[in-house]
Amino acid sequence: MADVEDLFDDNSEVERYSEEDEEEEEEEDVQYQKRGRADAKKSSRSKRPKTTSNFLDIEASVETDDEDYDDEDDEALGDFIVENERELATAEQDALRHRSAVRPPVFQDDDTLDADAIEAQLRERYSGYATSGTRGAPPPIDADWVPQRLIIPGINDPHLWMSRCSPGKERDVVLAAARRVLQWSSSAKYKKVYSVYCRDGLPGYIYVEARSMADAQAALEGIPGVFSSKMTLVPIDDMIDVVKVKSHMPKLNPGSWVRVRRGNYAGDLAQVVSILESSDAVEVRLLPRLDYSAQGNGRVSKRGTRPAQRLFSIEDAQRADPRTLSSRQNEILWKNDRFINGYLHKDMRIVSLQLDNVNPTLEEIAKFAAGEAGEDGDEQAAIAALANQAAAATMGGVEEANGLGARDLQQGEQVEVIEGDLAGVVGVVRSVEGNNVVRIEPELGALARGKRTGTMSFPASQLRKRFRTGDHVKVLNGRHANETGMVLDVADAVATVYTDVSKSEIRVLTKDLRVSSDIGTSAKGGESVIVGLDVHDLVHLDGNQMGIVLKAGKDMLTVLDDRNETRAVPPRAVRPARGNFERTGVDFNGNALRRGDAVREAGGSHRQGTVLQVTRFSTFIKSRDNDGAFAVRTRQVESLNARQNSLDPYATRNVRGGDRGRGRGRGGRVGSLRGGRDPLIGKTVIANRGPYKGYVGIVKDVMGNSVRVELHTNARVVNVEKDKLMVRLPSGETIPVVDYTSMPGSGAAQNTAPRKSSNSGSGSSEWGGSGGAADGGWAAASPAPSNNPGWAGASGGGDSSGWGAPSSSSRGHSDTRPTPAAAAASPGGWGTTSAASGGGSGGWDAPTPSSTGGGWDAGSSTSGAAASGWANTGNSGSGNWGTPAPITPGALPQTPGGPFPQTPGNTGGYYDAPTPGARPSDAESGFNEFFSWAKLLQSASKQSSNLNLEGHRLSTAILLRALIRVQSVPRSGTELLSFAAVVREL
Amino acid sequence: MFFHKKLTHTITLHPSFLGPRMREFVTKRLYKDVEGTCTGRYGYIIAVVAILEIQIGKIIPGLGSAEFEVKYSAILFKPFRNEVLDAVVDSVSKIGFLANAGPLRIFVSQTLIPADMKLDMNSNPPSFHSDDQKIEKGTLVRVKVNGARVDATNIIAIGTIKEDYLGVIE
């Protein structure tokens, strides 16, 4: 790899000069300076008179040695201006190889050979190589890339000898040896020495590439500082390592942060502006440390305290040294320094920069970014992003602030090798080891067919996470932490992600992404988030205005107020609305409006969407069309849910009857445990079927058969049918909601005995407590189905446990249509009716408060017969027996309907309503009231068939209400007609 | 892609429905329950084609409700990666446009729209247009699905028109 000529370039200082007049010229004119190592620094800085020569020889440099320059700074190399000389880039070996092919060799000054002659010589010298491999010959510029594997040295190649020398003398020795070899080549004393070189990082060693040891020794013999007698052969396997160049280049990108190693700006943070074509130098920008009062070149000597970092000030410069101040476009030149926007722009060699472990602190970046204040927001945002990124890297302790750390990787992630021999290989992370080493299993596709692919180790910095468009990802770190979305586009290490929640595009480093199926709830980012405020939360703004949060930024909220205006406010300007109750509103049609309802604007453009938040005055709606939010007056919103419900055969009752029924129920259930609140509210439930299967949430409200559940996962409120839910009890057990609601005391203190176990067998012992006479009634329960052929048929067998269910299920079908069984006039039939409609909370609760005593006789006369009917229904829920017993002690011995309390007992809350237990009055009278109503109802339902009301949905509740209205059972024709009218009205 | 598939669904009927019109209830309930729903496994259930069998209902012990297992065949729609779909543009925003392919919403980002199509938010309605084509609300486009996120209740897909033969359908 290292040719003899290269030696010179190796040692040469190559610089880039800014040139005033020829800035735009076509191609980079590279200039070499050859020089000994010792004089490298100074000569480069020498301010030369105008010269037409493109080539400076060693001697010329040496001459300048004597000149005294007070400035020792290495990084000042590129700053001065020399006319007619081009900015010069460095010599990396590979670049040089190319160069040697296209321009005259550098030692033209030393030798008299012209370019052609040297080229011919080179061809001749390396012609032997071609047969043994492609090695050595400069590859044609457009040649296909030759895999590195094919050019590793073999036994036919020249060998490599290693020799010791005095540390620090390596370059001198190499130069001396090179001259000697060159002399040989022009004389007859030609020896096969191909290269002599040293490693900068390996002091005290010289390598000589030659065919034989004698040749190698001859090349070094007699050169001071070298111990040529002790030469060791480098094993072929190690030869590659000797010349391996540790590459830093791929990490450096415009915008990345570096630190200056030496000089006035040592330790200062700098930002790469651009990478110069030579790829050995970069243009960086720094906060200048200028001492305007200083004489000379404006920089302070090393011994003095260095001035503070401050943006360049034209005024100060004008005052201090107006002569050297000039400006061109947006650049200002002063004392050979270039300033743009107050920043010092310098071309610096990469070696003089620290690329790793930069870890810029936020203060440094803030200071750096302060100069951007006057510029457009874009750049500021870019800086903010950089700051974030740098901060994230610092916090994570990632070794390389710019690259991927092993800690970012997880087993199973797809990665791509971006550096090294295997660049481009795609694989899956198998394990992450210490030292930032990652084992990956490469996916070789067809190559690996039939073969078992092993794993390979890579440093994490050589890997990059790989994502395909369409992958669903989660952001792990940075400003967008916790956001999720789909990958739209991946360009190098930056992915564009379409977020799930905010429906916007964000740009994120791939190292901060991970494939994930969860859906982020908000734009919450790490610690910078305003506590307690989430997207779409309702907030109080100034005055009486309310709004919702559209975006919760770092220290700014975007809020949509109720006038439909979006504004950005600091978080302290808003007050979160109290959220422990559910706000509702009344819509255009008088229907209740809640969060999550599908709605439509009643006027205007009829925009549709779902309700995000409701206040009394305004409703915030998430548009169906573009997912944006808008505010509408609550009165101008039309709920679509209400309409949908009316189409639903199940839900007809839910909205109206159910709600009203519940409303009345509250009045009746004075003594109930929770003041009329559904026991289910506030309970944690799990959906076990349906689209929300597996979701966990808290019950917010119960509306008939459907339950509004706030999901744990994303705080959405959804409607779920009761039968698809299970209640999670404090004990961790789960029972179906329908079972739960039927438990007295809402199951809170109850030993969760599901009704199944409480069938007749186990029930009998509890019966004992209420009196032996009741046993007969209980026994009568068993043949219940035979009393009710209609039911038996419908329920396919009519087993007794099935019978128990309807009476206890509180599904809110308060206006169950009259079933055939209900029409049957038998006492058993009556029992059935009550059982079927037992769930109708409104139905049962309603009559109680307004019940009259008039039905007493009727009730008592049928009580005996009804008893068996009641017993039928009563055979379930014996576990509840204990509860009602103490409340109605008087009732039990007196009426054969002793089992009666059991039935309402099943239904938990309902129990309290119809029975007198809630009242101080006499238990008996309560019973009889009840029975009188039962009787009334029975006859009413009988009558209803004569009323030509079949077209109407005659629910028990409606019948009862109608009965209450007319105060008696219609018997005469007029009574019937008025009754029918009432029913229709209802 | 569309599929015709036999599926089963269990319907629970409250005892109050266990009457003469029971089958009708079950059928209605099935349509209501499954049509228009979306599952991760099968995608959208577009329509129930036929009810193949309604099994004899079983009373749930202790509950009284009856469970019917219904076998039915339905047309399913499930989007796949790299599938090409025709869609109707629903809205155009500055980050791209949303198109509907039946029940499926496809988002096409600006990065996945050919560079020659420029966004013009000032036109009414907002549109992307190149010299000879225009994408605005209502335009028919041919979109390739790049990826889909499957929720419990819906599927959101992203698509591209930045390939040959994709884009506005004349």
Interface residues (C-beta under 8 A of the other chain):
Chain A: R468 T469 G470 D471 H472 M486 V487 L488 D489 T496 Y498 D500 K503 S504 E505 I519 D625 N626 D648 P649 Y650 P691 Y692 K693 Y695 D723 P736 V738 D739 P754 R755 K756 W791 A794 S795 G796 G797 D799 S801 G802 W803 G804 A805 P806 S809 R811 H813 T816 R817 T819 P820 A836 S876
Chain B: T12 H14 P15 S16 L18 G19 M22 F25 K28 R29 K32 T37 C38 T39 I56 G57 K58 I59 I60 P61 G62 L63 G64 S65 A66 R81 D90 S91 S93 I95 G96 L98 F107 S109 Q110 T111 L112 V145 N146 G147 A148 R149 D151 A152 T153 I156 I158 T160
